Amino acid sequence: MARDYPLVDLVNQIFSNAADPLQGRQLPILYSARDYGFYSLSGNVGSRIGHAVGWAMASAYSGDDRVAIGYIGEGTTAEGDFHEALTFAAVYRAPVILCVTNNQWAISTF
């Protein structure tokens, strides 16, 4: 529903059915809609933050005023991807919001 993405297309992606705009090439919860500003995500722990930072850097480089946002659980902060993304975001001043949520699922820390 965000950015006027058609709800029917979203539901088709969730079910990966014959009407899925991605033709079943992505996991059901990893939405992607390039024309609506949703970039494809990865299901690997920690990589989503790097994707958000990279997208934000590309956005700034192209001269538009869009901002990326990435969400992770607190357990991901133990991954190298998290620290690499923070370094890139800080050094390149990427227009990105990085949200870390205490979702109580951290397997590497208490």
Helices and strands as residue ranges (DSSP letters): G 2-4, H 7-15, G 34-36, H 47-62, E 68-73, G 74-78, H 80-92, E 96-101
